[in-house]
């Protein structure tokens, strides 16, 4: 990622100054995350970059913005500390939107990013440690140990997702696919299995991280919605009528956690 690419990304972001949040996959391919808040662009980069060097670069590239904050990818806590308007003590100061709906992919992403499968919360399943829910989920598309190792070692969940792309899909979307390079296909029963795989991974995330479980419970009875425009199965899709299975699983887990406390 060179300085010119950073400037291009910021130019893309800054053209929409009133937007509160933006998806990371379509334009940024998982290399950058970005949010808006009060005119401040918060840029979240990959772990291989030098924080001090990139902070200067981002500030130079975003002169139209009053502030830019750089943090290492996957460090949600660091972003919270750098951003005083984000809650810092989890469940104790949870603020649910007035419509009692939490759209955690875009609209409410700034405060509820911890609900994402991309959130940095390592889980242990099948005697293996996975950096995020997304890593574990994508790894289950094949039992080939070479594939599973490649997914587990992916530096970001976005990279894991791209490695796991089905080669039978869009060529651009699958150009980094491990399956395409190796001439293999994902397991044939994946469509019938993936929902249970995600249930297991999300359950592990909240069972193994008490702080995240407390924050999930603090959402009360709010409807949890992955307002992802490009994902009609896990999210709501372009028309808002998608299945929202990501949000539905989170609500299932929240109810299970609540029943344990009764």
N, C-alpha and C positions, 0 to 999 in steps of 0.2 A: 504494500500500500504506500504509494509515494505522495508527496505533498500536493501535486496537481490533482490526484484522485480525491484527496481530502477536500480541496477547494471545490471540486465538482459536486461532491456530496453535499457540502454546506450550501452551495448555490441552489441545489435542488430543494433542500429543506427550507431555506430562507425565503423562497418564493411563496411560501404559505405561512405567513407569520401568525395567523390567528388559529392555526391548528394546534390542538392540545397534545396530540400524540400521532404517531405514524407507524405503519407496519414495517418490519425490518427485512422481510425476505425478498419482496419483489424487486426493489431498486438496489438494495444494499447487500443482498446475497449473504447475509449473516455476518459480514465483516464489521458493520457498524450498527449500533442502535441509536435512535435519537428521539428526544421528547421536546416539547415546548412547555414553558411555564412563564407567563409574564414577560415574554419576549426573550427569554434565555434559552439557548440551545444547549441541551445536555448531550454530549457525544460520548458514546461508550465504545471503546475500541478493543481489538483483539489483544491477547496477553503477550504477544511477541513484540509489541511496540514499546518504546521508551516513553513513560508517562510524561516526564518533564519536557522532552523534545516535542512530543505531540501536543502538549498543552500549548506551547508557544505557537506551533503551526496552526492549531485550530483558532486561537485568538487572532492571529494575523489574517486568517481566511474569513473570519466572521465579523468584520468591522462594522457591519450594519446592525449587529446585535450588541446589547450592553454587556453580555456576559456569556462565556462558554466554559463549561466544566468538563474535564476529561477524567475518566476512571477506567480501570481495567475491566474487561468483559467478565461477566459472571459475578461481580461484586456488588450486589444490590445494596448491602449494608453501607458500603462506601458512598454510593450515590445518595442514600438517605442522609448521611452525615454532611455531605457537601451541599445539600439542598435543604435549607431551613424550613421550607414549607411542607416537606414530607414528614409524616409522623415518624417518631423515632422509637417509640416504646410499644410497638405492635398492638396487641389487643386492647390495651388500656385506653388508647385514644383513637380507636377505629371510628371513622366517619363514613356512614353508608349514604350514597346519593339519595336525594329526596324522593325519587321515583321508586326507591327500594329495588333497583336493578343495578347490578354491578357488571358493566361492560368492560371486562378487564384486558381485552386485546388492544383496544384503541381508546375509547372515550375515557375510561377510568384507569388506564394502564399505569399512570404515574404512582398511584397509591396502592394498586392491587396486583402489581407485577408478580408477586409471590405465588399467585394462582396458576401462572403459566407453566407449561411443561418444560420451558426453557430456563426456568429459575434455577440458579445454582444451589442445589440441595442434594448431595450425594446419597444414593440409596444402595443397600446391600440386598441382592436377590440372587438365589441360586449360587451362593458362596462367592459371588463376584460383586465388586463395587462399581457403580455406574455414576458418572458425574452429574447427570440430570435424569429426570423421567424420560425426556426425549431420547437420550442415548440408549436407555434400556429398551424402550419401545421399538426404536428402529432396529436394534440388534436382533430382535426376535423374528425378523423377516427371513432369517436363514440360520441353520445350526452349524454352518461351516465355520470352524474355529478361526480361519483367516479373516473371514468377514466380520465376525464378532469382535475380534481384536481391533480391526480397523475402525469399527464404530466406537468401541470403548475408548480408543486413543484419539478420537477426533477432538481437536482443540476447542470446538464450540458445538452447541446443539444444532446450530444451523448447518455446520459442516457435516455432522452426523446425518442429518436429514437429506442432504444432497448426495452423500455417499449411498444412501439407501434407496434412492429414486428408482422406480421401476423403469427399465430400459424400453419398455413397450409404450411408454407415455411420450409426452412432448420431448423432442430431441434436445432443445435448449435446457429444459428442466432436468434432464437426465445425463447431461454431458459429463458430469463428475461422478456418475454412478459407478460404484464398485461392481455391480452386476453387469453393466455394459462393458466394462474393461475386461472382466473375466469370462464373459459369454454365458453367464448363468441367469436364472430368473428367481425371484422371491418364492418362498414356499407356496404351493398351490392353494392351501387353505387359508391364506392370510386374511382375505376379506371376512371370512367367518370367524376368525380368531382374534382379530385386532382389538375388538372392543373389550374382551376379557383381559387381554394383555395390558391395555391402558388402565383398566380398573385395578389390576394388581400393582402396577407401577405407582399410580397415584395413591393407593392405599399405603404402600410402603413409605412414600414421601411423608405423609402426615403421621403415620405411626412412628416413624424413626426421627422425626423432628418436632418435638413438643411445642416449640415456639411457633412453628407454622400451623400446627393443629389449633393452638389457641387463637391465632389470627383468623383461621377459617371459621371457628366457632363464633368469633366476634362479629361475623357478617350477619348473624341472626337468621332471619328468614328471607333475606334478600335473594332475588333470583340471580344466579350466576350465569353470565352469558359471555361466550367467546365471540365477540363481534368481528370475526375475521371475514373480510369480504371475499377472499379467494378460497375459502374452505367451507363447503356446504354440508359436510358430514360432521366434522368436529366443531365447526362454528356456525355462523348464521348465513354465510354466503352473501352474494351481491344484493339479493332482494330481501334479506333479513328473515327468510323463511327456512333457513337451513336447520339441520337436526340438532345442532348445539350439543353434541354428545360430550364434549369436554366439560361444559358447564353442568350438564346433567350428572356426570360422574362425580364431580366435586360436591354437588348437593347431596348425592347418595352418601358420600363419605362423611360429610358434615352431619347428616342425620345419624349415622352410625356412631360417630364420636359423641354426639349429644346423648344418645341412648346409653352409652357407657357411663355417663356421669350421673344418670338418674338413680 
